[in-house]
Amino acid sequence: MPRFTANLSMLFKEVDFMQRFEAAANAGFKAVEYLFPYDFPMEDIKKELDSNGLQQVLFNLPAGDFASGERGIACLPDRVEEFRVGVDKAIEYAKTLGCKQVNCLSGLVPETVSQETAEKVLVENLRFAADKLEGEGILLLLEACNTQDMPGFCVNNSAQVLKIIEATGSKNIRFQFDIYHMQIMEGNVARTISDNLDSIAHIQIADNPGRHEPGTGELNYDFLFRFLDDIGYKGWVGAEYNPANSTTDGLSWFTRIK
């Protein structure tokens, strides 16, 4: 079976964020990810990782004011300097936490900016970030998000991710494939993963509809987990879903295979 990480921004929300590391370890997870670490001292997070025997697998670059609805700044022409400062901040956290990959949220395209301009800015920002991260031994990821949940999201399908990565000319960028988002946007997730296996460094999961745990919707995750083994996927699989009830009540998909 694949190696699973608990996304602490979405799981174990029954307790405060800093208590979720212990909760994840007690549930059997060996690694964690989350949206952002920046509201907490990196030394405190590192202590929680170490004391609970957890590996830090992933977090996002700073993405603007997420609480107010921003979903990244990498495609915004007037936020380039802010983006670059955020790359340095992410590197600082990643080095302290032993995290070897960070994800970029491209952001929502403003009505005043064309898609062409947004993608051009994104390519330039990704190239900058990939170069800086490579110097620290950190891989940059780019993901696509569905436009039903995030109308106007700049990067929203697999072909677009791959096109943008190619346009950067960087060897330090890979595809973060979110099965939930791509099921909504394009379906055919097994073949897409298989066809692009060399480009995919991280996978995230949630069922559809509802973005709840595996087994609550239309996706056959028992098949998909076996499929990932069969095709030789070596990366982590992040449990990034909203539990239908309590986190622990919804972990039967994990406890029976871990």
N, C-alpha and C positions, 0 to 999 in steps of 0.2 A: 504493500500500500504506500501511497505518497507520504511525504513528511508534512505535517500540518502545523500551522501557526495560528494562534488565537489573536484576532484583531481586538485590542483592548479599548478601542474607541466605540465598539459596538457590542462586544460580549462582556459579561460580568458587570453590567452597569448597576446591578443591585448594590454595589459597594463603590467607594470613591476610587478614582483612577489609580492612585498609588497602591491600593489594596488589591487591584485586579491581577497584578503579577503573581501574588501568592495564590489567588483563586484559580488562575490558569494552570499553575504548576500542580495544584491539588487535583485538578480535573484530568491531569495526564499530559498536558501540552509541554513540549520541550523548547518551544520558541514562541516569540510574540512579534506582533507588528501593531501599528496604530497610525492614525492620520498624522498627528503632529506631536512632538515632544516639548515644544518650545515654551509652554506655560509652566514648566517644571525644571528645577535645577538638574543639569545633566548628571551631577554626582549622586543625587538622590535616586534617579532612575537606575544608574549603574549599580547602586547598592541593592536595589530590588531585584535586578537581573541576577546578580551574583548570589545573593542569599537564597534565591529560589531555583538556581541552576538553570536559568533560561538564556537562550540565545536571542539577541536582537537581530531580526531579519530585515525589517523594512520600516521606513516612514517616508512622508512626503517632504519635498522642499516647501519652504514657506509659501503660502498660497493666498496672501492678502487677508482681508477681513472675512474669514470663513463663516463666522457667526452671523454676519449680516447678509450672507448670500453670495459672496465672492467664491469662485471655485477655481482659483489659480490666476496668475498674472503673467504667465509666460508668453501669451499671445498679444499682450496689450502694448501698443507702441509707446505710451506715456509712462510705462512702469519698468522700463528696462533697467535702470539703475537700482531700483528696489529689488528686482529679481536677482541681480548680480550680488548685492549685499546678502540676500537670502541664501545664495549658494554657499557663501563663506560661513554663514551661521549653521547651515546643514552639515557642512564638513566638520565643524567643531563638535557638534553633537555626535555625528557618526563615528568620529575617531574615538571619542570618550566611551561610547556605547559598544564599540566593536561591530558596528553595522556596516556591511559591505555593499549595500545597494540602497539607493534612494529613488523615489518616484517623483515625476513631474506631472502636476495637473496643469493642463494647458490654459484653462480658463474659458469664460463665456465671451463670445465675440460681441462687442458693443454694436448698436445699430449704426453708429457713425464710422465704423471700421469695416472694410470689405474682408471677405474670407481670404482673398489672396494676400492682402496686407497682413492679416493676422497670422497666416501660415509662414509668411516670410520672416516676421518678427520671431515667431516660435522657433524656426529653424536656426536663426542666429543665436537665440538664447540657449537652445539645446547644445549647439556647438560649443559655446562658451562654457556651459556647465559641465559638459562631458570632458572637456580638456582639463578643467580644474579638478574634477573628481578623479580623473584617471591618474593624476599626479599623486593622489592620496590612496590609490588602490581601491576606489569606490566606483561601482557600476551605476550608471544612470538608466532609469527606466522611464518609459512613456506609455500611458494607457489611454484607451478610448472609453468614453462614458456615453450612455444612451441619452438621447434627446427627449425622451418622454419624462424622465426624472429631472433632467438638466437641459431644458430648452436653450439652444444657442451654444452648447458646448463645442469648442473649436474642433476637437478630435473625437470622432464618434464611430469609427469603423476600422476594421483590421487593415484593409488596403491602404487607408489614409495613414495609419500609424507607420506601416512599412515604407510608404512613399516618403514620409517626413524623415524617418530615420536615415533612409538612403540619401536624402538631400543634404543632411548634415555632413556626410562624408566621414563620420566618426565611427570608430570601431568600439567605442565605449558606451553605446546606447543599445538597449534591448527593449523588447515588447513586454509590458506587463498585461497579461491577458485576463480580463475579468469575465468569467463565464456568464454571470448575471447580465452585465451590460451587453455583451455580444449576443446572448440569446435573444434579447429584445431587438437589437438592431439588425441582426443578420442570420441568426440560427446557425445550423450546420457546424456547431462548435467543435465536435470531435475531428472532423476533417480539417478545419481551419488550424487547429492546434497541431495536428500531425503534419500538415503541409508546411507549417512555419516553425517547426520545433526548434531549429537552430537559432531563431530570432527571439524566442520566448524564454525569459529568465525567471518569471514569477507568474503564478496563477492565483486568482482569487475566486471564491465561490459564494453563491447564495442561490436559493431556488426562486422560481418565477411562476406565478405572480406573488408579490408581497415582500420579496427580498428577505425571506425567512430561511431557516435552516434546511439543509438537504433532506429531501423526503416529504416536504410540505407542498410541492408544486409539480410542474410538468417535466422537470429534468430528471433523467435517470442517472443519479450520481453513483449508484453501485456499479453501473457499467462504466461511467466516466473514470472512476478511480482505478478500475482494472485496466482500462484503456491507457491511462497515463503510464502505468507500469509496463504495459505491453509495448508501447512505442519508445520506452526508455527515457521518459522525462525525469530529470535529476533535480529540478528546483523544488522550492517549497510551495505549498498550497495554503493560501491564507483564508481562514474562516472569517469572511467579512459580511456578516448578515445581521439582521435585526431578529433576535429570538422572538418566536411567536408568543411565548409565555416567559418563564424564567430561563436564564441561560442554561442552568444545570438540567432542567426538565427537557431541554431540546438537544441534549448532547448524545442521544442514543446512536445517532449516525456515526459519531466519533468513538464512543466507548466500545462499540462492538468490533471495531477494526484496529484500534490503536495498539 
